[in-house]
Amino acid sequence: MITRTPMLRRSKFHSLVFLAAATLAALGLRQASAFEYNGEGKTLVNKRLKGSYGFAAQGYFGADFDAATRLTTGAIAIRVGVFKFDGDGHCSIHSMANKAGLQAAVTQDTSECTYEVYLDGTGKVDAVLGGKSFQTFFVLVNNGKEFMFTRREGTGTPADQGGATLVFAIAKKQ
């Protein structure tokens, strides 16, 4: 009986080692990447941003910075809306803007919208809203339940520059 116990232990040990090796081999044969890469070689983790996020932003419409006086001119703009992210790099934005000097709020939807999330939790959105291209730069906070962002309209051609620089914005998961 004493001689069988060590043999049984070795047999169980070898069985467990074989089972672990077989499991690792089976998992290793699958070519599943946890990350994607954009054209600049940055690692994307777009799945970190998925779902609807309500936002409120404020800044300037028709902003123009005068280097001599170091002042920014333009009308104050307030924008609220919803970002929707699919987890694969596609998005949409529905928003309403109230700009000084306008009699009514302007409601707009994106005609184009893509996004990238990087490993460090920062990212960007490239979109066309109301016929103007813009980029939104953001950082995920609160375990992805919120993100803070800044936006600059007019990112297409030099003639398309201008628009609104939104200086403060927060989006929260709905």
N, C-alpha and C positions, 0 to 999 in steps of 0.2 A: 504494500500500500504506500509506503514511504517513497519508493522509487517512481510510482506513477504520478504523484502530485507535482514534482518538478517537470515531468514530461507534459502533463496536462497544462501547466502554466506556460511552458514554452510553446505548446501547440496553440493555445489561446493568443499568446503574444504574436506569433507568426501570422495567425489568422487576422488579427487586428491590423498588423502592419500591411498585409496584403490588401485588406479591405480599404485602408486609408490610401495606399498607393493607387489602387484601381480607381477610387473616387477622384483623387487629384488628377490622374491621367485623363479621365473622362471630362472633367471640368477644363483641363488645359487644352483639349482638342477643339473646344469651341472658340472661335475668333470673335469675341464680343468686346468692343472697346467701350470703356466708360466715358471717354472724351472724344470730342471732335475738334478739328482745327480750322481756323479761318485762313484766308489767303496770306495773312501776315504771320502765320505760325503760332498765333495765340491759342491757348487751350480754351475751348468753349464748354460750358456746363449749362446750356440753355434750359435743361429740365428743372433747374433751381427756381425758374420764374415761370409759373403756370397759373392760369386763372384770371379773375377780374380784380382790378385794383382801382378804387376811387381815388381821385386826386384833387388838390386845390393848389393853384400856383398864382404868383403875382410878379409883375415886372413892368417893362416899358414896351409900348407899341410904337413902331417907327423910331426906335432908339438910334441916336446918333451921338457919338462921343467926340467932343471938341478937345483936341490935344492941348490947344493954347489955354483954354480956361479950365480944362480938366473936368468938365461937366458933361453929364449925359442928359440929352433932351429927348422929349417924346411924351406921349400920353400914357398914363398909368393903365395897365391892363390886368384884369383878373380873369382866370380861366379855371373852370371846374369840369370834370369829366371822368371817363372810365377807360383805362387801358385793359385790353384783353390779350393774354399771352397763351400760346398753344403748347409750350414746352419744347417746340422744335424749331424756334427761330422766326415764327410768323406771328403777327400781332394786328390789332386794330385799335383805333382811338375814336371815341365819340366825345365831343366836348362842346361847351358853351363858353363864349368869351364876352365879357363886358368891358368895353374900352371907353375911356373918357372921350367925350365928344360924340358918341353914338347914341341914337335914341333908343335902340333895342339891342339886346344881346344877340350875338352871332353864333349859330349852331353849326358845327362842322363834323364830318367824318373823314377818316383817312381813305385815300384811294390806293396807297401803297404803304406797307409797314413791315419791317423786319427788325430783329434784335439779336444781340449777342450778349451772353453773360460769361465773364472770365472767372478763373479759379479764385481770385481774390475777392469776388463779390461785386466788382464794378462791372459796368457794361455800357452799351449804347443802343439806341433805337434810331434807325433811319426811316423817315416817313415823309409822305406828302399829305398835307392837310390844307384844304381850301385852296389847292393849286400851288402851294409853296412847299418847297422841300425844307426839311430841318433835321437836325440831330439832337437827340436827348442823351445826356450822359448821366448815369445813375450809380448809386451804391445801394446794395441790399442791406437792410438792417433788421433787427428783431427776428432773427432766424428766417428771413425771407418773407415775413408777414408785412413788411413795409419796404419802401425804397424812397430815398431822397434824390431829387434830380434837378438839373439845370438844362436849359434849352436855348438853342440859337436857331432862328429861322433864317432862310436864305442861304442854304449850304450848296446850292447848285452852281450856277455860273456867277461871275463877278457882277453881272447886271441884276442878279437875283438877291444880292446881299441886302441887308436891312431887315426890317420886320421887328419882331419882339425878342428881347433877351429876358427870359424869365429868371429872376435872380434867386427865387426861393420856392421850392415845391416839395410836397410830400404826398406819396401815394400809399394807401393802406388796403390790404387784402379785404375783399368784401365777403 
